[in-house]
């Protein structure tokens, strides 16, 4: 029975990382004319939008990959933090690179600066999840004592 426990946070992180990923794909591939009145009010604000979207992606993907159930209830061994970081970084880079390569087909511009913002956002999202996970671990430990 112990091995059948469901890690809700990982499941929610997985679902939300897919939802954010799909949203990124849709918004990245919309032709620029279809974006309507979406205007950025300051220079390079689109880079900030890229970074924020990919930060959400990196945040939720990190949550999906970190088990938060106690070790004795885990059905399998978990991934080391270094490999989790590499996996999240690779996923963010590949998604960003694919979107940049496909954008010219959809009347959008290919920009290296967008890819850099995507990767930096992914890294920021990964590291933003760490204090949340530590707070959750502290809360659970506090509740058990």
Backbone bond lengths (Angstrom), bond angles and torsions (degrees), N, CA, C in turn:
res aa  C-N    CA-C-N  psi(-1)  N-CA   C-N-CA  omega(-1)  CA-C   N-CA-C  phi
1 X - - - 1.439 - - 1.526 111.49 -
2 X 1.334 117.52 -34.84 1.452 120.63 -179.13 1.524 112.14 -59.38
3 X 1.321 118.60 -40.22 1.459 122.40 -176.18 1.512 113.61 -72.14
4 X 1.317 118.91 -9.90 1.454 121.24 -178.10 1.524 112.32 -94.86
5 X 1.318 118.14 5.67 1.461 119.50 -179.68 1.525 109.67 -66.63
6 X 1.310 115.41 140.24 1.457 121.73 -177.27 1.523 108.44 -98.16
7 X 1.292 115.52 132.20 1.448 120.96 177.59 1.527 108.09 -90.16
8 X 1.321 115.76 94.77 1.476 121.18 -174.20 1.519 112.46 -61.00
9 X 1.320 117.37 -41.35 1.460 119.55 -177.92 1.524 110.74 -62.84
10 X 1.316 117.91 -41.54 1.462 120.88 177.78 1.520 110.98 -64.46
11 X 1.323 116.42 -39.72 1.457 120.07 179.38 1.532 110.77 -66.24
12 X 1.310 117.01 -44.31 1.468 120.74 178.38 1.524 110.04 -63.75
13 X 1.333 116.93 -43.26 1.462 120.85 177.13 1.515 111.88 -59.75
14 X 1.336 116.52 -41.09 1.461 120.27 178.53 1.521 112.02 -64.07
15 X 1.326 115.93 -46.24 1.466 120.03 179.85 1.523 110.84 -62.78
16 X 1.326 116.61 -46.45 1.462 119.58 -177.80 1.527 112.42 -69.45
17 X 1.334 118.01 -32.13 1.471 118.77 176.84 1.523 110.01 -67.30
18 X 1.322 118.03 -36.07 1.471 120.96 176.03 1.527 110.29 -67.52
19 X 1.325 117.11 -43.89 1.471 120.78 179.22 1.527 110.38 -61.22
20 X 1.327 117.33 -46.26 1.467 120.64 178.81 1.524 110.18 -64.34
21 X 1.328 117.49 -41.52 1.461 120.75 177.83 1.522 112.19 -59.89
22 X 1.324 117.17 -44.38 1.471 121.05 178.33 1.519 110.53 -64.11
23 X 1.324 117.03 -40.88 1.464 120.87 177.67 1.519 110.85 -62.21
24 X 1.320 117.19 -41.67 1.470 121.38 177.55 1.522 109.79 -61.06
25 X 1.323 117.32 -44.60 1.466 120.83 -179.57 1.528 110.11 -61.62
26 X 1.313 117.16 -47.51 1.469 120.68 -178.61 1.520 110.93 -61.35
27 X 1.322 117.04 -49.66 1.471 119.79 -177.96 1.521 112.17 -68.31
28 X 1.323 116.98 -31.29 1.464 120.08 -179.74 1.520 112.44 -73.22
29 X 1.320 116.77 -28.41 1.456 119.61 -174.89 1.529 113.88 -102.10
30 X 1.324 117.37 -1.28 1.465 119.04 173.86 1.521 108.74 -66.11
31 X 1.326 118.31 133.32 1.470 118.97 174.93 1.530 109.80 -59.36
32 X 1.320 117.07 145.60 1.467 120.37 -174.82 1.524 112.11 -57.74
33 X 1.328 118.98 -29.16 1.453 121.09 177.61 1.519 112.66 -69.00
34 X 1.329 117.78 -24.83 1.462 122.13 -178.97 1.527 113.18 -81.55
35 X 1.314 116.90 -7.03 1.464 119.43 -178.70 1.522 112.13 -77.31
36 X 1.342 116.75 -10.29 1.458 121.38 173.59 1.517 113.21 62.49
37 X 1.320 114.84 -129.33 1.464 121.08 -174.31 1.523 113.29 -86.61
38 X 1.302 117.38 12.77 1.456 120.41 178.63 1.530 108.49 -70.98
39 X 1.288 116.44 101.49 1.462 122.42 -178.57 1.523 108.84 -123.57
40 X 1.298 114.38 143.70 1.457 119.26 178.15 1.520 109.03 -96.57
41 X 1.317 115.68 137.70 1.456 120.34 -171.27 1.525 114.43 -89.39
42 X 1.306 118.93 -9.37 1.462 120.01 178.36 1.520 109.22 -141.88
43 X 1.316 114.55 162.13 1.466 120.11 -176.74 1.525 110.77 -59.65
44 X 1.288 115.89 136.37 1.469 124.43 177.06 1.526 113.20 64.00
45 X 1.312 117.00 21.93 1.463 119.82 176.98 1.520 110.92 -64.81
46 X 1.334 116.52 -27.20 1.467 118.95 177.98 1.530 110.96 -65.16
47 X 1.319 117.09 -30.51 1.476 120.44 177.17 1.531 109.80 -67.80
48 X 1.333 115.47 -38.23 1.465 119.74 176.77 1.531 109.80 -64.59
49 X 1.333 116.93 -39.62 1.468 120.59 177.70 1.530 110.28 -63.02
50 X 1.329 116.96 -41.82 1.474 120.59 176.26 1.525 109.84 -59.99
51 X 1.320 116.60 -49.49 1.465 120.76 -176.99 1.531 111.06 -61.25
52 X 1.319 117.84 -41.63 1.464 120.68 -179.32 1.531 111.80 -67.34
53 X 1.328 116.33 -41.76 1.468 119.34 179.21 1.525 110.72 -63.14
54 X 1.317 116.63 -44.40 1.466 120.02 -179.15 1.522 111.43 -74.83
55 X 1.339 117.90 -24.63 1.469 119.88 173.85 1.527 109.53 -65.58
56 X 1.321 116.65 -41.27 1.471 119.95 176.35 1.528 110.05 -62.57
57 X 1.332 116.45 -42.23 1.466 121.26 178.83 1.536 110.20 -61.27
58 X 1.332 117.37 -48.67 1.471 121.25 -179.82 1.522 112.36 -64.45
59 X 1.321 116.57 -38.44 1.467 121.93 179.51 1.524 110.29 -61.38
60 X 1.331 116.40 -53.99 1.462 120.22 -176.78 1.521 112.48 -69.26
61 X 1.325 117.21 -34.26 1.459 119.36 177.49 1.528 110.50 -66.57
62 X 1.318 117.02 -38.44 1.468 120.09 176.10 1.524 109.98 -62.19
63 X 1.338 116.94 -44.74 1.465 119.49 177.87 1.530 111.22 -59.55
64 X 1.333 115.91 -37.25 1.461 119.87 -179.17 1.525 112.04 -66.13
65 X 1.315 117.10 -29.22 1.465 120.95 -174.30 1.528 114.25 -93.27
66 X 1.335 117.13 -11.48 1.465 119.81 -177.53 1.523 109.77 -101.05
67 X 1.319 117.24 117.77 1.461 118.89 176.66 1.524 109.38 -73.96
68 X 1.303 116.22 135.73 1.468 119.22 179.15 1.522 111.75 -114.25
69 X 1.309 116.54 4.77 1.467 118.90 175.26 1.529 108.53 -83.46
70 X 1.314 117.68 154.03 1.466 119.75 179.12 1.528 111.45 -58.59
71 X 1.331 115.83 150.68 1.462 121.80 -176.47 1.527 113.21 -54.04
72 X 1.326 116.40 -39.23 1.464 118.70 -176.98 1.539 112.46 -69.18
73 X 1.312 117.83 -16.57 1.471 120.80 -179.81 1.525 112.93 -100.16
74 X 1.310 118.64 -0.86 1.463 121.35 -178.47 1.515 110.66 -78.86
75 X 1.341 116.72 133.30 1.457 119.29 179.94 1.533 113.32 -74.81
76 X 1.336 118.03 -20.14 1.468 119.70 -178.68 1.522 109.62 -149.51
77 X 1.311 114.84 170.18 1.457 121.77 179.22 1.531 109.85 -68.34
78 X 1.320 117.26 151.75 1.466 120.47 -177.95 1.528 111.49 -103.92
79 X 1.300 114.31 164.34 1.459 122.34 -178.28 1.538 110.18 -79.79
80 X 1.319 116.70 140.68 1.468 121.34 177.63 1.527 109.87 -66.58
81 X 1.342 117.84 148.94 1.473 120.64 -178.06 1.527 114.16 -54.35
82 X 1.330 117.76 -38.77 1.466 119.82 179.45 1.520 110.77 -60.19
83 X 1.336 117.74 -43.81 1.464 120.96 -178.19 1.524 111.42 -72.60
84 X 1.341 116.81 -30.90 1.470 119.45 173.47 1.520 109.74 -62.17
85 X 1.341 116.19 -45.04 1.461 120.71 179.71 1.526 110.13 -61.15
86 X 1.328 116.98 -46.35 1.469 120.77 179.82 1.525 110.55 -60.67
87 X 1.324 117.25 -42.00 1.463 121.06 -180.00 1.527 111.68 -64.18
88 X 1.324 116.94 -46.19 1.472 120.78 179.26 1.520 110.25 -64.25
89 X 1.318 117.35 -45.06 1.465 121.70 179.01 1.530 110.92 -61.13
90 X 1.313 117.14 -44.01 1.459 121.33 179.51 1.528 110.98 -64.01
91 X 1.325 116.92 -43.00 1.468 120.40 179.11 1.523 110.78 -62.09
92 X 1.338 117.45 -44.09 1.464 120.80 178.10 1.513 112.31 -63.86
93 X 1.333 116.00 -42.75 1.467 119.90 179.10 1.526 110.99 -64.62
94 X 1.324 117.08 -46.88 1.470 120.00 -177.62 1.526 111.76 -64.85
95 X 1.324 117.11 -41.05 1.465 119.78 177.33 1.521 110.22 -63.52
96 X 1.324 117.23 -46.64 1.464 121.06 179.00 1.520 112.44 -62.71
97 X 1.321 117.05 -43.75 1.465 120.50 -179.73 1.526 110.93 -65.17
98 X 1.323 116.75 -42.59 1.458 120.07 178.69 1.521 110.94 -62.64
99 X 1.319 117.28 -42.73 1.467 120.10 179.01 1.528 111.00 -63.86
100 X 1.321 116.88 -42.08 1.467 119.59 179.55 1.525 111.37 -65.68
101 X 1.317 117.28 -37.29 1.463 120.02 179.47 1.530 111.99 -71.10
102 X 1.324 117.13 -32.25 1.461 120.67 -179.54 1.530 113.95 -83.82
103 X 1.316 117.86 -21.32 1.463 120.55 -174.62 1.530 114.89 -58.31
104 X 1.326 120.84 -39.12 1.472 118.82 178.40 1.537 112.98 -59.40
105 X 1.312 117.68 -30.01 1.461 121.39 177.55 1.535 110.69 -65.04
106 X 1.323 116.73 -29.07 1.461 123.12 -177.59 1.531 112.21 -105.10
107 X 1.322 116.24 29.46 1.470 123.44 176.56 1.527 112.67 60.88
108 X 1.303 116.10 36.59 1.462 121.94 176.67 1.514 108.04 -120.95
109 X 1.323 116.61 160.98 1.455 120.95 -178.74 1.515 112.98 -90.22
110 X 1.319 115.69 144.94 1.458 122.42 175.56 1.525 107.31 -92.09
111 X 1.327 117.11 121.55 1.467 120.67 -178.04 1.526 110.48 -132.40
112 X 1.301 115.53 128.38 1.460 120.76 176.12 1.533 110.49 -64.85
113 X 1.328 116.42 -34.82 1.471 120.06 179.45 1.524 111.40 -61.87
114 X 1.332 117.33 -33.67 1.471 119.99 176.45 1.523 110.62 -65.17
115 X 1.316 116.92 -42.40 1.463 120.76 179.04 1.529 110.73 -63.93
116 X 1.310 116.66 -39.92 1.472 119.93 177.92 1.528 109.89 -63.61
117 X 1.337 116.82 -42.27 1.471 120.62 177.47 1.534 110.40 -63.47
118 X 1.331 116.73 -37.64 1.459 120.72 178.37 1.528 111.14 -61.91
119 X 1.314 116.44 -47.09 1.464 120.99 -178.32 1.528 110.67 -67.12
120 X 1.321 117.25 -43.36 1.468 119.88 178.62 1.526 110.90 -63.78
121 X 1.319 116.98 -39.09 1.460 120.57 176.57 1.518 111.89 -63.74
122 X 1.321 116.91 -41.49 1.464 121.01 178.22 1.528 110.64 -60.91
123 X 1.323 116.41 -44.67 1.467 120.96 178.97 1.534 110.36 -63.37
124 X 1.328 116.84 -43.34 1.468 120.48 178.87 1.523 111.00 -62.04
125 X 1.318 117.17 -41.48 1.458 120.63 178.46 1.516 112.27 -64.47
126 X 1.331 116.37 -40.38 1.459 121.02 177.61 1.531 109.99 -58.78
127 X 1.321 115.96 -49.47 1.467 119.33 -177.09 1.524 112.65 -73.37
128 X 1.331 117.52 -25.46 1.467 120.09 176.38 1.521 111.34 -68.81
129 X 1.311 117.32 -26.28 1.467 120.72 179.73 1.522 112.15 -74.10
130 X 1.314 118.16 -24.43 1.475 120.93 -175.17 1.526 112.45 -60.96
131 X 1.349 120.62 -50.22 1.467 118.31 178.84 1.535 112.59 -63.54
132 X 1.324 117.03 -32.41 1.461 120.06 177.37 1.514 110.98 -64.90
133 X 1.324 116.58 -42.90 1.456 120.82 178.63 1.526 111.40 -67.15
134 X 1.318 116.82 -37.90 1.471 119.75 178.06 1.521 111.00 -67.42
135 X 1.335 116.20 -39.70 1.464 119.87 177.62 1.525 110.49 -63.65
136 X 1.322 117.23 -40.64 1.455 120.99 177.75 1.531 110.75 -63.48
137 X 1.332 117.44 -43.02 1.469 121.18 178.24 1.522 110.37 -62.79
138 X 1.328 116.85 -41.52 1.473 120.79 178.46 1.520 110.16 -62.90
139 X 1.340 116.41 -44.22 1.454 121.25 -178.67 1.537 110.67 -62.02
140 X 1.330 115.84 -44.81 1.470 119.30 179.43 1.519 111.54 -64.86
141 X 1.334 116.71 -40.59 1.462 120.37 179.32 1.529 110.23 -64.82
142 X 1.319 115.94 -40.67 1.460 121.67 179.35 1.530 110.63 -63.59
143 X 1.335 116.18 -37.69 1.454 120.91 -179.39 1.526 112.94 -71.36
144 X 1.330 117.15 -24.28 1.470 120.79 -178.74 1.526 112.56 -84.21
145 X 1.337 116.56 -19.96 1.465 118.01 -176.80 1.502 112.71 -93.81
